[in-house]
Amino acid sequence: MDVSSKMGLVNLSQDIEELWNEWQIRSLMLIGVLLQIILTILGERRKYTVGLGDFLWLAYLSADSVAIFSLGILARSVANSTNPNLIPVFWAPILLVHIGGPGTISAYSMHEVDKLLINHLLQLVTRIGVVGYVLFRLRENAFMLVAIPIFISGMIKYGERIWVFKRNKESNNLSQQPSAKRPCIPFEDLFSFTESSSEVRYLHEARLLFNTSKRLFQSLDLVNFDQRITYELVSQKEAEEAFQLTEIELGLKYDRLYSKVATISWHRFIIRSVTFLSSIFALVSFSIMIKSKSVYSKNDRIISYVLLSGVVCLESYSIIGHLFSDWPMIWLSRWEKTFPYLYRSRCFSLLLSFSGKRKRWSRLMGQHNLISSLSKKPVNKLRKKYFPGNLNIHCRVDADKDLKELIFKQVMDKRTRYERLRYERSKNGPDTSDFPVLLKLLEERGCNSLQSKGCFRELGWSVDDTEFSHSLLTWHIATHVCYIDDSRKNGFANHQNCAMSRSLSNYMLYLLVHCPNMLAMELSGTRYTDTRIHLHRLLFIRNTPKEAENDIPMDKLDALSFPKAQVRAFFYELLQSPSTNILKEIGEQEEEKSALLDGCRLAMSLQSLETQDGWSNDKKWEMISELWVEMLMYAASHSGWKEHADALARGGELLTHVCLLMAHLGLSKQCPPARRDQLDDFLETVVYDV
C-alpha cells in the first residue's frame, strides 16, 4: 500500500472519530426520546395487549441504560472541554426526566417491584448528584433559566418512581401492619353511592373489591365482613357484569403495581401541574432566548427543540391518559353531593361511557393443542432455546359471553352446593367446622360433572387418584379426538358446547406448557414431553420403513412434523371397531409418563356413550365443557397470587379472573367460614379507623 493510500485511511479514520465525538451525545439524546415515546405508548397498552413482552423489555432496559450512559458522557465532556457551553446546559436535566420514566410504566415486572428500596434511593442520589455537577459547571450559562425547571420536573418524576416502589413495598408488608386483621371495606362506603348512577356504582363496587383483593394478593385470609360484602356484590350480578367488575378491579391493581397512576388527590394534582408547567416554561423560555442568543449550532438548536417538545408532549400524553383512567372517575364520584351539576354534565357522562368501554385486559386465551402441533413446521433451534414462550401457541381466542356465562354458572353452582353442605353439617352441632367442606369442594376437578351425568363409575378413573397434569393431558387428548371424530361424522364442530370445550382444553394445555407456575405444578413439562414424544414415535413408525425406525435420535424425533391427513388417519383407525390393535400398538411404545394411552381410552369411552339410551352428542359435549370448567376452577384455587400479578403485565389471564370470582364468592382457601356471632364483626366495622 502506497503512502497516499495510508494517508487517506488515516484521514478517513480521523473524520469518523470527529463525527462520532460530535454526534455521540446528540444521537444518544435522540434515541432516548424515541425510547421514552415507545415506553409511554406501549406501557399502557401492555395491560390489554399480548405479545409486547420481549420488545417492551428491551426498550425498558435500553431507556435507563441510554440515559445513564448519556449522563456520564455529558459529565465527562463538561469536565474536559475548554468550552463546555458548546453543549446545551438543559440536556442533563432532560436525561433525569428520562430516568424518572413515563407515567404509564414505573416497573416492568414483580421482580423489580420487590427490589430493595435502598437500591433505588442510592440511584436517585447519585444520578441527581451527577446532574447537579453538570449544572454547577455550567452555572454561568445564560440558558440556566431553561435547565432549572426541567431539573425540578426530573426530580419530581424520579421521586414519583421511588414513591411507587415504596408504596408497593408497604403493600407487600400488609401482614405486618396493625390493621391487617381489620376489614378493608369502610363501613360508610357501603351506603354512600346507593343513589348514584349505575355507572358510578359500578366503579365504586369495583373499588370495594379492589380493597379486599389487597389481602388476597398477600395470601392473607379475608375478614368475615369483607367476605360477606364481596359475596353480596358479585352473586347478584349477571356473568358479564361479574367479569366486568373483576376486569376493573384488576385494572386498578395493574395501575398500582406497574404505573405511576394511583388514587387522585390534591397533592398529586399539584405535582402533575408543576411538572407540566415546568416543561412548558422551559420550551417557551428556550424559544425566546434562542432568538436573541444564537450560541448553539443549528443542529443543536433542532435537537433541543425536539427534546423539549418531547418532554411537553409526553407529559401531556401522560396527563390525558391518567384523566381517562378509572381513578379520576372514582375520585370525581366522591364530589357528587358537593358538585351535583357535575353529574348532570355531558362531559362527565361521556367520560363515564368511555370508562365503561375501555379494555383493561386482553380478553384472550392462549391456545396450545398437542395433536395439532404435530403438523406444524419444525422450530429453529435458536428460537426454541431463546424464545420458548412463543412456540406452538397456535392462536388466541376470545373469552366470549357464552364462555363467561358457563364459568359463572358453575362457580355459583359450587357456591350453592357449599351452602347446602354447610347446612347439613351444621346439624351435627354448632361447633363443627365448615372448612373441610370447602377444601373438599376445591379439590374437585371433574368428578362432580361426571357424577351429575351418571358417568363417574365408567370415567372417574380419569380425574381421581392421578396427578392433575396427567388428568389434564388425558382429557385434552380425548377432547380433540372426539372433536375429530364428530366433525367427520356429523359436522358437530361448530356446536357451542363443543367450541367452548375445545377452547378451554387448549387454554389449559397452554397454561400447563407456557405458564406452569400459574398452575403451581412441579415437573409439569416432563409428562407433556413424554406424551408428545410417544405420539411422535408412533406416527414415525407407522409412516417409515422398518429398517429406518431406529435410525433417528430423540431430539430429531421431537422436531418432526406430520401432515394433518396422517395424524387424522391414525385417530380414525383408533376409533374404528375393533380398535384393540391400535391400543396394543400404543401400549407397546408407552413412555414412562405419557398420557396418550389413557387419552385414547377415554376418547373411545366418550364416543361409545352415544350408543347408550338417553345420550346424545349435545349431552356429551355439555358434560365435557362442564368438566373443563371444573378443571379451570381447580387450577384457580391452587395457583399463587404472585404469578397472577406477573400475568397482569402480559395482557392478563382468564385464570386470574376466575380466581378472583371464586375468592369473592367465598370459594377460596383464604375465605375461612364465617363465625356464628356475626354481630361482633359488624360492630367492629363501625369503630375501626379508615
C-alpha positions in Angstrom: 0.0 0.0 0.0 1.5 3.4 -1.0 1.9 6.4 1.2 -1.1 8.3 -0.3 -3.4 5.4 0.5 -2.2 5.2 4.1 -2.7 8.9 4.5 -6.2 8.6 3.0 -7.1 5.9 5.6 -5.7 7.9 8.4 -7.7 11.0 7.4 -10.8 8.8 7.0 -10.4 7.4 10.5 -9.9 10.9 11.9 -13.0 12.1 10.1 -15.0 9.2 11.5 -13.7 9.8 15.0 -14.5 13.5 14.8 -18.0 12.7 13.5 -18.5 10.2 16.4 -17.3 12.6 19.0 -19.6 15.3 17.6 -22.7 13.2 17.3 -22.2 10.7 20.1 -24.2 12.5 22.8 -26.6 14.0 20.2 -27.6 10.7 18.8 -28.0 9.2 22.3 -30.3 12.0 23.3 -32.5 11.4 20.3 -32.5 7.7 20.9 -33.5 8.4 24.5 -36.5 10.4 23.3 -37.6 7.7 21.0 -37.4 5.1 23.7 -39.5 7.3 26.0 -42.1 7.6 23.3 -42.2 3.8 22.9 -42.5 3.2 26.7 -45.2 5.8 27.1 -47.4 4.4 24.4 -46.8 0.7 25.0 -46.6 0.9 28.7 -50.3 1.4 28.9 -51.2 -0.9 26.1 -49.4 -4.0 27.6 -52.3 -4.1 30.1 -54.6 -5.3 27.4 -52.2 -6.4 24.6 -50.3 -9.7 24.4 -47.0 -10.2 22.5 -45.3 -7.0 23.7 -43.1 -8.7 26.2 -39.7 -9.1 24.5 -39.8 -5.8 22.6 -41.0 -3.7 25.6 -38.5 -5.4 27.9 -35.7 -4.4 25.5 -37.0 -0.8 25.3 -37.3 -0.6 29.1 -33.8 -1.8 29.8 -32.3 0.3 27.0 -34.1 3.5 28.2 -32.3 3.5 31.5 -29.0 2.4 30.0 -29.0 5.0 27.3 -29.9 7.8 29.8 -27.3 6.8 32.3 -24.6 6.4 29.6 -25.5 9.8 28.1 -25.3 11.4 31.5 -21.8 10.0 32.0 -20.7 11.4 28.6 -22.2 14.8 29.4 -20.4 14.9 32.8 -17.1 13.9 31.2 -17.5 16.4 28.3 -18.2 19.3 30.7 -15.3 18.4 32.9 -12.8 18.0 30.0 -13.9 20.6 27.5 -12.3 24.0 27.3 -15.6 25.4 26.2 -18.4 23.4 28.0 -21.0 25.9 26.8 -21.0 24.2 23.4 -23.3 21.6 25.0 -26.8 22.8 25.9 -26.9 23.0 29.7 -30.5 21.6 29.9 -29.7 18.3 28.3 -28.6 16.8 31.6 -31.9 17.6 33.4 -33.8 16.1 30.4 -31.9 12.9 31.0 -33.0 13.0 34.6 -36.6 13.2 33.3 -35.9 10.2 31.1 -34.6 8.2 34.0 -37.7 9.1 36.0 -39.6 7.2 33.3 -43.1 7.8 31.9 -46.2 7.7 34.0 -47.5 4.6 32.1 -44.7 2.2 33.3 -42.8 2.6 36.5 -41.9 -1.1 36.8 -41.7 -3.9 34.3 -42.3 -6.9 36.4 -42.9 -8.0 40.0 -39.2 -8.8 40.3 -38.4 -5.1 40.0 -41.2 -4.2 42.4 -39.7 -6.5 45.0 -36.2 -4.9 44.5 -34.7 -3.4 47.6 -35.9 0.2 48.1 -32.4 1.2 49.3 -31.0 0.5 45.8 -33.5 2.9 44.2 -32.7 5.6 46.7 -29.0 5.3 46.2 -29.5 5.5 42.4 -31.7 8.6 42.9 -29.0 10.3 45.0 -26.1 9.5 42.6 -27.9 10.5 39.4 -29.2 13.7 40.8 -25.7 14.4 42.0 -24.3 13.9 38.5 -26.9 16.3 37.0 -26.2 18.8 39.8 -22.5 18.6 39.0 -23.1 19.4 35.3 -25.4 22.3 36.2 -22.7 23.6 38.7 -20.1 23.6 36.0 -22.4 25.5 33.6 -23.8 27.8 36.3 -22.8 30.9 34.3 -24.7 29.7 31.2 -27.5 32.0 30.2 -29.7 29.1 29.5 -29.9 28.0 33.2 -33.3 29.5 33.1 -34.3 26.6 30.9 -32.4 24.0 32.8 -33.8 24.7 36.3 -37.5 24.0 35.6 -36.5 20.7 33.8 -34.3 19.8 36.7 -37.2 20.3 39.1 -39.5 18.2 36.9 -36.9 15.5 36.6 -36.5 15.2 40.4 -40.3 15.0 40.8 -40.7 12.3 38.2 -37.8 10.3 39.7 -39.2 10.8 43.1 -42.6 9.5 41.9 -40.9 6.4 40.7 -39.3 5.8 44.1 -42.7 6.5 45.7 -44.3 3.8 43.6 -41.7 1.3 44.8 -42.2 2.4 48.4 -45.9 2.1 48.1 -45.8 -1.4 46.7 -43.3 -2.4 49.3 -45.6 -1.3 52.1 -48.5 -3.1 50.4 -46.3 -6.3 50.3 -45.9 -6.0 54.1 -49.6 -5.7 54.8 -49.4 -8.7 57.1 -47.1 -6.7 59.5 -49.4 -3.7 59.7 -51.7 -3.3 62.8 -54.8 -3.1 60.6 -54.1 -6.4 58.9 -56.9 -8.1 60.7 -59.4 -5.3 60.2 -61.9 -5.2 57.3 -60.7 -3.5 54.2 -64.1 -2.0 53.3 -65.0 1.2 55.1 -68.5 0.9 56.6 -69.7 4.3 55.3 -68.7 3.4 51.7 -71.4 0.8 51.6 -74.2 3.3 51.6 -72.6 6.5 50.1 -73.4 5.6 46.5 -76.8 3.9 46.7 -78.5 6.8 44.9 -75.7 7.4 42.3 -76.0 6.4 38.6 -75.4 2.8 37.6 -72.0 3.7 36.1 -70.8 5.4 39.3 -72.0 2.5 41.4 -70.2 0.1 39.1 -66.9 1.8 39.6 -67.5 2.1 43.3 -68.2 -1.6 43.6 -65.1 -2.5 41.7 -63.1 -0.3 44.1 -64.5 -2.1 47.1 -63.5 -5.4 45.6 -60.0 -3.9 44.8 -59.7 -3.1 48.5 -60.3 -6.6 49.6 -58.1 -8.1 46.9 -55.1 -6.5 48.6 -55.3 -9.2 51.2 -55.8 -11.9 48.6 -52.6 -10.9 46.8 -50.7 -11.0 50.1 -52.0 -14.5 50.7 -53.9 -13.3 53.8 -57.3 -14.6 54.8 -60.3 -12.4 54.1 -62.1 -10.8 57.1 -65.6 -12.2 57.5 -67.2 -8.8 57.0 -65.3 -8.2 53.7 -66.1 -11.7 52.6 -69.9 -11.2 53.1 -69.9 -7.9 51.3 -68.0 -9.2 48.3 -70.3 -12.2 48.1 -73.4 -9.9 48.1 -71.9 -7.7 45.4 -70.8 -10.5 43.0 -73.6 -13.0 43.5 -76.3 -10.6 42.4 -74.6 -9.8 39.1 -75.0 -11.5 35.7 -72.0 -13.3 34.3 -70.9 -10.4 32.0 -71.3 -7.9 34.8 -69.3 -10.0 37.3 -66.4 -10.4 34.9 -66.6 -6.6 34.1 -66.2 -6.0 37.9 -63.1 -8.2 38.1 -61.7 -6.5 34.9 -61.9 -3.1 36.5 -60.6 -4.4 39.8 -57.5 -6.0 38.1 -57.1 -2.8 36.0 -56.8 -0.9 39.3 -54.3 -3.5 40.6 -52.2 -3.2 37.4 -52.0 0.6 37.8 -50.9 0.3 41.4 -48.2 -2.2 40.6 -46.8 -1.1 37.3 -47.5 2.5 36.7 -47.5 5.9 38.5 -51.3 6.1 38.2 -52.8 6.0 41.6 -55.6 7.4 43.7 -56.3 11.0 42.7 -55.6 13.7 45.4 -55.0 17.4 45.5 -51.2 17.0 46.2 -50.9 14.7 43.1 -52.8 17.3 41.1 -50.3 20.0 42.2 -47.3 17.8 41.5 -48.6 17.0 38.0 -49.3 20.7 37.3 -45.8 21.6 38.4 -44.1 19.1 36.0 -46.4 20.1 33.1 -46.0 23.8 33.6 -42.2 23.4 34.1 -41.9 21.7 30.7 -44.0 24.3 29.0 -42.0 27.1 30.7 -38.7 25.6 29.6 -39.8 25.2 26.0 -41.1 28.8 25.8 -38.1 30.2 27.5 -35.7 28.4 25.1 -37.7 29.7 22.1 -37.5 33.3 23.3 -33.8 33.1 24.3 -32.6 31.3 21.2 -33.8 34.2 19.0 -31.6 36.7 20.8 -28.6 34.4 21.6 -27.6 32.1 18.9 -24.8 30.4 20.9 -25.6 26.9 19.7 -25.3 25.4 16.3 -28.2 24.8 14.0 -28.2 21.0 14.7 -28.1 21.6 18.5 -31.0 24.0 18.3 -33.1 21.5 16.3 -32.2 18.7 18.7 -33.0 20.9 21.7 -36.4 21.7 20.2 -37.0 18.0 19.7 -36.0 17.2 23.3 -38.0 19.9 24.9 -41.1 19.3 22.7 -40.8 15.6 23.5 -40.9 16.4 27.2 -44.0 18.5 26.8 -45.8 16.0 24.5 -45.0 13.0 26.7 -46.1 14.9 29.8 -49.4 15.9 28.1 -50.0 12.3 26.9 -49.4 11.0 30.4 -51.9 13.5 31.9 -54.5 12.8 29.3 -54.1 9.0 29.8 -54.4 9.5 33.5 -57.6 11.6 33.2 -59.2 8.8 31.1 -58.3 6.1 33.6 -60.7 4.7 36.3 -59.1 6.6 39.1 -60.4 10.1 38.2 -63.9 8.7 37.8 -63.7 7.2 41.3 -62.3 10.5 42.7 -64.9 12.6 41.0 -67.7 10.4 42.2 -66.8 11.5 45.8 -67.9 15.0 44.9 -71.5 14.2 43.9 -73.1 16.0 46.8 -70.7 19.0 46.6 -71.0 19.5 42.9 -74.3 17.9 41.8 -74.2 19.8 38.5 -71.1 17.8 37.5 -73.1 14.6 37.4 -75.6 16.2 35.1 -73.0 17.5 32.7 -72.5 16.0 29.2 -68.7 15.8 29.7 -68.9 13.6 32.8 -71.4 11.3 31.1 -69.0 10.9 28.1 -66.1 10.2 30.5 -68.2 7.5 32.3 -69.3 6.0 29.0 -65.7 5.8 27.7 -64.5 4.4 31.0 -67.1 1.6 30.8 -66.0 0.6 27.3 -62.2 0.6 27.9 -60.3 -2.7 27.8 -58.4 -3.5 30.9 -57.1 -6.9 29.9 -56.7 -8.7 26.6 -59.8 -10.8 27.0 -58.0 -13.5 25.1 -57.0 -17.1 25.9 -53.8 -18.6 24.6 -54.4 -21.8 22.7 -52.0 -24.8 22.5 -53.1 -28.1 21.1 -50.9 -31.2 21.4 -52.2 -33.1 18.4 -52.4 -30.1 16.1 -48.8 -29.1 17.0 -47.6 -32.3 15.3 -48.5 -30.8 11.9 -46.5 -27.6 12.5 -43.2 -26.9 10.8 -40.0 -27.7 12.9 -38.9 -24.9 15.1 -35.5 -23.4 14.6 -33.1 -24.5 17.4 -32.1 -20.9 18.3 -35.7 -19.8 18.5 -36.5 -22.8 20.6 -33.7 -22.1 23.0 -34.1 -18.3 23.4 -37.8 -17.7 22.7 -39.6 -20.8 24.1 -42.6 -18.8 25.2 -44.0 -18.4 21.7 -43.6 -22.0 20.5 -46.8 -23.8 19.4 -49.2 -21.1 20.5 -51.5 -21.6 17.6 -53.6 -18.6 18.3 -55.5 -16.7 20.9 -59.3 -16.8 21.1 -61.8 -14.5 22.8 -63.2 -15.3 26.2 -66.7 -14.7 24.8 -70.0 -14.1 26.6 -71.1 -17.7 26.4 -67.9 -19.0 28.0 -68.2 -16.4 30.8 -71.8 -17.5 31.5 -70.8 -21.1 31.6 -68.0 -20.4 34.1 -70.0 -18.1 36.3 -72.9 -20.6 36.4 -70.7 -23.4 37.6 -68.9 -21.2 40.1 -72.3 -20.2 41.5 -73.4 -23.9 41.5 -70.4 -24.8 43.5 -71.2 -22.0 46.0 -74.8 -23.3 46.2 -73.5 -26.8 47.0 -71.2 -25.4 49.6 -74.1 -23.7 51.3 -76.1 -26.9 51.2 -73.3 -29.0 52.7 -72.6 -26.4 55.4 -76.3 -26.5 56.4 -76.2 -30.3 56.5 -73.0 -30.3 58.5 -74.4 -27.7 61.0 -77.0 -30.2 62.0 -74.2 -32.2 63.7 -73.5 -29.3 66.1 -72.7 -25.6 66.2 -69.0 -26.2 66.8 -68.5 -28.3 63.7 -66.0 -26.6 61.3 -67.1 -25.9 57.7 -63.6 -25.6 56.4 -63.1 -29.3 55.5 -66.3 -29.0 53.3 -64.8 -26.1 51.4 -61.4 -27.9 50.9 -63.2 -30.9 49.6 -65.1 -28.8 47.0 -61.9 -27.0 45.9 -60.3 -30.4 45.2 -62.9 -31.3 42.6 -61.5 -31.4 39.1 -64.3 -33.1 37.2 -65.9 -35.6 39.4 -69.0 -33.5 40.0 -69.6 -33.2 36.3 -69.2 -36.9 35.8 -71.5 -37.7 38.8 -74.2 -35.4 37.6 -74.3 -37.2 34.3 -74.1 -40.6 35.8 -70.7 -41.4 34.3 -68.4 -41.4 37.3 -68.2 -45.2 37.6 -67.1 -45.6 34.0 -64.9 -42.4 33.7 -64.0 -41.5 37.2 -60.5 -43.1 36.8 -59.5 -40.1 34.6 -60.0 -37.5 37.3 -59.4 -39.3 40.6 -56.2 -40.8 42.0 -54.0 -39.3 39.3 -51.7 -36.3 39.0 -53.5 -33.2 37.8 -51.2 -32.7 34.8 -51.8 -36.3 33.7 -55.6 -35.9 34.1 -55.4 -32.6 32.1 -53.4 -34.2 29.3 -55.8 -37.2 29.2 -58.9 -35.1 28.8 -57.1 -32.8 26.3 -56.3 -35.7 24.0 -59.8 -37.2 24.5 -61.5 -33.8 23.7 -59.6 -33.3 20.5 -60.1 -36.9 19.3 -63.8 -36.7 20.0 -63.9 -33.4 18.0 -62.0 -35.1 15.1 -64.5 -37.9 15.0 -67.6 -35.8 15.4 -66.6 -33.3 12.8 -66.1 -36.2 10.3 -69.4 -37.9 11.1 -72.0 -35.2 11.7 -70.4 -31.8 11.5 -70.8 -31.1 15.2 -67.6 -29.0 15.3 -69.4 -25.6 15.5 -71.7 -26.5 18.4 -71.5 -24.1 21.3 -70.5 -26.7 24.0 -68.0 -28.3 21.6 -66.4 -24.9 20.8 -66.2 -24.0 24.5 -64.7 -27.4 25.4 -62.0 -27.1 22.8 -61.1 -23.5 23.7 -60.9 -24.4 27.4 -59.0 -27.6 26.7 -56.4 -25.7 24.6 -56.2 -22.9 27.1 -55.5 -25.3 30.0 -52.7 -27.0 28.0 -51.4 -23.6 27.1 -51.1 -22.8 30.9 -49.5 -26.2 31.5 -46.8 -25.7 28.8 -46.2 -22.0 28.8 -47.3 -20.8 32.3 -46.7 -23.8 34.6 -46.0 -21.6 37.6 -49.6 -20.3 37.5 -50.8 -23.9 38.0 -48.4 -24.4 40.9 -47.1 -27.7 39.4 -43.8 -29.4 39.7 -42.2 -31.2 36.8 -45.3 -30.5 34.7 -43.3 -30.3 31.5 -42.0 -33.9 31.8 -45.4 -35.5 31.4 -46.2 -33.3 28.4 -42.9 -34.0 26.8 -43.2 -37.8 27.3 -46.7 -37.7 25.8 -45.5 -35.7 22.8 -42.5 -38.0 22.2 -44.8 -41.0 22.5 -47.2 -39.7 19.8 -44.2 -38.7 17.6 -42.7 -42.1 17.7 -46.0 -43.9 16.9 -46.6 -41.7 13.8 -43.0 -42.0 12.7 -43.0 -45.8 13.0 -46.3 -46.1 11.1 -45.1 -43.9 8.2 -41.4 -45.0 8.0 -39.8 -48.2 6.6 -39.0 -50.7 9.3 -35.2 -50.5 8.6 -35.2 -46.8 9.4 -37.3 -46.9 12.6 -34.3 -46.9 15.0 -32.1 -44.6 13.0 -33.4 -41.3 14.3 -32.3 -39.7 17.6 -34.7 -38.4 20.2 -34.1 -34.7 19.6 -34.8 -35.1 15.8 -37.8 -37.2 16.6 -39.3 -34.4 18.7 -38.7 -31.9 15.9 -40.6 -33.9 13.2 -43.8 -32.7 11.7 -46.5 -34.8 10.1 -49.2 -34.0 7.6 -52.7 -33.4 9.1 -54.0 -36.3 7.0 -51.6 -38.8 8.6 -52.5 -37.5 12.1 -56.2 -37.8 11.4 -55.9 -41.2 9.8 -54.2 -42.5 13.0 -57.1 -41.4 15.2 -59.7 -42.5 12.6 -58.3 -46.0 12.8 -58.3 -45.8 16.6 -62.0 -45.1 16.7 -62.9 -47.8 14.3 -64.2 -51.1 15.8 -62.4 -53.3 16.7 -59.5 -51.0 17.9 -57.6 -53.3 20.1 -54.7 -53.4 17.7 -54.1 -49.7 17.9 -54.3 -49.7 21.7 -51.9 -52.5 21.8 -49.6 -50.6 19.5 -49.8 -47.5 21.7 -49.1 -49.7 24.8 -46.0 -51.2 23.2 -44.4 -47.8 22.7 -45.5 -46.5 26.1 -43.4 -43.7 27.6 -43.0 -43.6 31.4 -45.3 -40.6 32.0 -47.2 -40.5 28.8 -50.9 -39.8 28.9 -51.6 -40.9 25.3 -52.9 -44.3 26.1 -55.3 -43.0 28.8 -56.4 -40.2 26.4 -57.2 -42.6 23.6 -59.1 -45.0 26.0 -61.1 -42.1 27.3 -61.9 -40.8 23.8 -63.3 -44.3 22.9 -65.3 -44.4 26.1 -66.8 -40.9 25.4 -67.7 -41.8 21.8 -69.3 -45.0 22.9 -71.7 -43.0 25.1 -73.9 -42.3 22.1 -74.8 -45.9 21.9 -76.5 -45.7 25.3 -80.1 -44.7 25.9 -80.6 -41.1 26.8 -77.3 -39.9 25.4 -76.6 -37.6 22.6 -73.8 -35.6 21.2 -75.2 -32.5 22.8 -75.3 -34.1 26.3 -71.8 -35.5 25.8 -70.2 -32.1 24.9 -72.2 -30.4 27.7 -70.5 -32.8 30.2 -67.1 -32.2 28.7 -67.5 -28.4 28.8 -68.6 -28.6 32.5 -65.7 -30.8 33.3 -63.2 -28.4 31.8 -64.7 -25.5 33.8 -64.1 -27.7 36.9 -60.5 -28.2 35.8 -60.2 -24.4 35.4 -61.6 -23.8 38.9 -59.3 -26.4 40.4 -56.3 -24.7 38.8 -57.6 -21.3 40.0 -57.9 -22.5 43.6 -54.3 -23.9 43.6 -52.5 -21.1 41.9 -50.3 -18.4 43.5 -51.2 -14.7 43.6 -47.7 -13.6 42.7 -47.9 -15.4 39.4 -51.3 -13.7 38.8 -49.7 -10.3 39.4 -46.9 -11.1 36.9 -49.6 -12.1 34.4 -51.2 -8.6 34.6 -48.2 -7.2 32.8 -48.6 -9.6 29.9 -52.2 -8.8 29.0 -53.8 -10.8 31.8 -55.1 -14.3 32.0 -58.7 -15.7 32.3 -57.5 -17.8 35.2 -56.8 -14.7 37.3 -60.4 -13.5 36.8 -61.8 -17.0 37.8 -59.5 -16.9 40.8 -60.9 -13.5 41.9 -64.5 -14.6 41.3 -64.2 -17.7 43.4 -62.5 -15.7 46.2 -65.2 -13.0 46.2 -67.8 -15.7 46.3 -66.2 -17.4 49.3 -64.7 -20.3 47.3 -61.0 -20.0 48.3 -58.7 -21.3 51.0 -58.3 -17.6 52.0 -62.0 -17.5 52.8 -62.5 -19.2 56.2 -66.1 -19.9 57.2 -67.9 -17.0 58.9 -68.2 -17.0 62.7 -71.6 -17.7 64.3 -71.5 -14.4 66.2 -71.8 -12.1 63.2 -72.8 -9.2 65.4 -69.3 -8.8 66.7 -67.8 -8.4 63.2 -70.5 -5.9 62.3 -69.8 -3.7 65.3 -66.0 -3.8 64.6 -66.6 -2.1 61.3 -68.2 0.9 62.9 -65.2 1.8 65.1 -62.2 0.9 63.1 -60.0 3.7 61.8 -60.1 4.1 58.0 
